[in-house]
Amino acid sequence: MPGPPPSADAPAQQTDPCAGIDEAVAGLDDLEQVPLAEHVERFDAVHTELTVALSSIDKV
């Protein structure tokens, strides 16, 4: 159930769409030393960060 709309005097949340991308991509730097079974988890983390960044650009 959705909550009430944010109040006008509540501070606007400022998020940088690129904030988590560099950190997520850095998780791929040592991929060749990581067991193959862990690759999917790392790629999923990057995909999630990219999805969040892209969806926040247009406030979708």
Secondary structure, 3 states (H helix, E strand, C coil): CCCCCCCCCCCCCCCCCCCCHHHHHHCCCCHHHCCHHHHHHHHHHHHHHHHHHHHHHCCC
